[in-house]
Amino acid sequence: MLAIGYLVLRTQRRPATTGAEGLVGAQGVVCRRVDGEGVVFVPGGSWTAVSDEVLEAGESIEIVRVEPRMRLRVRRADLCA
């Protein structure tokens, strides 16, 4: 019984891995130039994305947060980190 209780508590403390919350930190690629707004592809599909910097098609991105209307706030991915 203690083992089952431990597994239940451990599962409840895990960060979300599905839905909008599960996208934060994920990486993807720019499909259509992001100049204020554009389109990116992350595992699971294409999303409308916004960024403070201009991102060209083919660049790697990282999701910073999910904004209202299910738009992704993204930034250029630091692939060397």
N, C-alpha and C positions, 0 to 999 in steps of 0.2 A: 504494500500500500504506500509506503514512503517513497518508493521509486516512482510510482505513478504520480503522486503529488509533486515530486521534484520535476518530472517531465512536463506537467501541466504548467507549473510556474515558469519554467524556462521558456516554454513556447509563448506564453503571454507577454514576456518581457522583450521578445525579439522586435526589431523595427519592422515596419510595414514593408512587404516586398511585392504587393500588388496594388493596383489602383494608382491614383495620382501620386500618393506619397512614395510609392515604390520607384517612381521615375527619378526622383532627386538623386543626383550623383551618377546616374547612368550616362554612358557616352553614346554618341551617334555621329551622323555625318549630315552636312548641309546638302539638301536636294536642290533648292532654289534659293538664290542669293538672299541673305538676311541683311537688309539695309533698313533697320528699324523693325521690319517684319519680313518673314520668309517662311520656308518650309524645311523641316529637318526630318530625317529618318532615324528612329531609335528602334531597338528590338521590339517588335509588336506593331509597328506601323509608322505612318507619316503624321506629323503634327505641325500646327502653326507655331512658329517660334518668334520671340522678340529678343533683341540684344542691343546694348549700347554701342557695340562696335560692329563694323561691316564685316560680314563673314561670306566668303565666296563658296560656290558649289564645290563639293569635294573635301572641304575642310572638316576636321574632326571637332566635335563640340562636346561640352559637358552640361548637363541640366542642372541649373542652380535652384529653381523652384517652379512650381506650377501656379500660374496666375489665374485670375478670374476668367471665365469663358474658356477654360481648359487650354490656355496658351502657355507654352513653355518658355521660361526665361533661361537663356543659354549664354555660354561664354566659350571662347576658344579653348579647346582641351590642351592641357599641358602634358604631352605624351612622354616627357622625359622624367616626370616626377615619380 
